[in-house]
Amino acid sequence: MSIIDFSSYNARKQAKTKEAEAYPYDTYFPDSVSFIGEPWTTLAKHIGRIEQGAVINFWTFGRYAMHDLISHICRQIGPCNVTACTWAITEKAVTQILNRRKEGLIKEFRLWIDPRVKVRNPAPLQMCRANFPVTIAPVHAKVAVIWNDQWRISVSGSLNFTTNPQPERGVIQVIDHVFHSDKKILDEQFDTAAER
């Protein structure tokens, strides 16, 4: 006879090992693209499905970045627009954004980035400027608003568009007033920015 009941632990463990669900917009990706391993397995397990009204708090533990989250969300909600702000971006992140745009999952992308990018890493900035609207102005916030006819999503936290092995913290909010508040600030920056 056991003093400890392990049935609830075993049920939770079994629930965590279920297979990843298919995403409705994976058909936008060519057959050569597969979503296995990191960060896709982690995103499917830890973030999971996005639902209307959801507030999802998360830690990355160095496994994914803002551009990975955007791709994960686009795979679920379908073609959408994205406006974001960040302190830093890499070539890998820009390439991923451009691939989502080429595949039709990102219709429009705009980026507000801190001026230090000119000194820290000018190559991704050149890629950005050649491919989508960019405004350069002081910013340390890391926010992305993602939307289409059915969805209004705001992602915020400490995640840049860089792969950082350090833990990052964030929140995904599918709440209209949060989305509209964040989008208003981002839109105002694009409307008033001196340098583009």
Helices and strands as residue ranges (DSSP letters): H 7-16, G 26-28, H 40-42, I 43-47, E 55-59, H 66-77, E 80-86, H 91-102, E 106-113, H 117-120, H 122-131, E 134-136, E 142-147, E 152-157, E 169-173, H 176-192
